[in-house]
Amino acid sequence: MNVQQALEILRESNFKKEYAELSWTGTFQDYLDKLTERPDIARSAFQRAYDMIASYGFHEYEESKKKITHWHFFDDPLGDGKDAVYGLDVHLQKLIHTIKAGAYRYGAEKRVILLHGPVGSSKSTIARLLKKGIEHYSRTDEGLMFSFDWIHLKDIVDMEDTFPTPMNEDPLILLPSEHRTHFLTALNEGKERGKQVWPRGDLCPPSRFIFNKLLTHYKGDWQEMIDKHVRIRRLVLSERERIGIGTFQPKDEKNQDSTELSGDINYRKIAIYGSDSDPRAFNFDGEFNIANRGIIEFIEVLKLDTAFLYDLLTASQEHKIKPKKFAQTDIDLLILGHTNEPEFKKLQNNEFMEALKDRTVKIDVPYITKLNEETKIYQKDFNKESVPHMHIAPHTLEMASMWAVLTRLEPATKANLTLLQKLKLYNGKTSQNFTEENIKELRKETKREGLEGISPRYIQDKISNALILDKGQGCLSPFIVLNELESGLKNHSLINDEKTKKRYRELLVDVKREYEDIVKHEVQKAISADESAIDKLCGNYIDNIKAYIQKEKIKNPYTGGYEEPDERMMRSIEEKIDIPDVRKDDFRREIMNYIGALALDGKPFDFRSNERLHKALELKLFEDQKDTIKLTTLIGNVVDREAQGKIDVVKQRLIDNYGYCDICASDALSFVSSIFARGHSLKASS
């Protein structure tokens, strides 16, 4: 597409129509007409936030006999998944419940929502998603909202002819309070609590000043004042333009100023209006002011000076702020803060901050403890699109994720479990010894699981380093990444305890051992993937167990004579899946009964439909073929043509079936070969 074509697409788009819709203006009566049709345009900030999240839908699933809701909003549909949050559905559900309770006016709307967790646990991402979502929602028909401008003021109020209300108030605030109550009672009749709208409070100081001046001028004729001097406009929230979305970040204590929250005097206008208490000489542009009717984010909120934290008390509980030299001013917004654990502990230990603690709803945002969900973080960042020049070998991101999760898990106290076994149970692997109820108990017995350990940022940084160094010559393997993770521990800025570093290194050894099992199993499957050979082996086994069960002899295909069933061959297959000698008859009858049941239904027998038999046949075939392929010759200098041909076939299977490239397939075969050279036996992956 060239530049002209791109411009043509813009010309043919609905940009002009969208601009007209977002820039809509009208009279106060036009607004009342819209409000009568759609009362939701006067929703509170909490109602709007909850409806925005709910508009993206959700689905439910069950885990450990507990129903969990996954809200699609946190998949970041607006950013195409860039800020998606993984593995925190339980904790996000608590956040949604708090916002919903605020929407229903059950008290949560009078609280500061505090996201609490270790560094890199998605606190900032959740806040960013909410701000982005509310901003976009205000641009949609479902998120329609309005504010107003004062117009034709110059000759009456001695100020600019047009004055947009600086705090984005709902136009309903212009109704005198007693009339507003009657109007809203009629508007809300028959609606459930969460859908009722109750815009409360009074105008901000400059709008109240203008209102009183105009009302005096028109001798109390409210209708004439509204008709001549109020213009309703659509309100579109924007973080960039500081409309309805505010962000406050702590700075150096000496430079912190509470006016950043509630506005400051405009000294240039004092000379015009003669007083610093004249609302026309004050800038109502603090973060609380501009965030009215939307959301304000406090970054690392507990690092704020104590004086700032006091401002949160009335802002949350009373929905009021106190600008300098003015009376308390009403606000309606969702206050969202986030903090790390050291600051939160300070708050807990500060007996002078009881009031703030009482007005805070803490939402834990821990690290992920499910392997599959952790892996999604790195798959999002490191994939074919983002790293087109480099092949990422199978299991590379999974092994890095495995180590990260292991560092966050607590040892099981009530069961004889290794951390690796616990990780697999959390990840959904079934076990005869552990029910879903047992897994639920494992989670309950932990005290700080997910609040300590390695941050995803550390993993991302080390994967990035490994990509830049390119020690794999175009292919990033698990061992390269795991070695990079280990070397980085030496200078890790957040881990000063040598005991912790030692434990993390030991966990890396466990992960490398797990990877060895995985790659050995995949090479085994690639070697034994000759379907015709498995079919032949299966046919031979079935013929022998049939003769064994029926106490018959079997014909030797080479000599033509009849012989006893080949017990040695049958046992060599059955032993691969740990069938003891005393259970062999039961297993053989089980297979024959299964084949008979299929025959009665007119269905042919396929060994692939019997998982245990399929596994046994694969292991047996591998055992028979590994020596003919001569894997151990890979670590030598000479490989004959016939052996090389067989090895090339196995390599191609690794590439076609398991996602390897030529480099990592060769590395995998060489690695497994070195294990055989050391005399290690190949065990099936559990």
Beta strands, then each sheet from edge to edge (+ up, - down):
strand 1: 25-26
strand 2: 58-63
strand 3: 66-71
strand 4: 112-116
strand 5: 146-150
strand 6: 163-164
strand 7: 230-234
strand 8: 245-248
strand 9: 264-265
strand 10: 282-283
strand 11: 295-298
strand 12: 320-321
strand 13: 329-330
strand 14: 334-339
strand 15: 360-364
strand 16: 391-392
strand 17: 475-476
strand 18: 554-555
strand 19: 562-563
sheet 1: 1+ 7- 5+ 6-
sheet 2: 2+ 3-
sheet 3: 8+ 11+ 14+ 4+ 15+
sheet 4: 9+ 10-
sheet 5: 12+ 13-
sheet 6: 16+ 17+
sheet 7: 18+ 19-
end
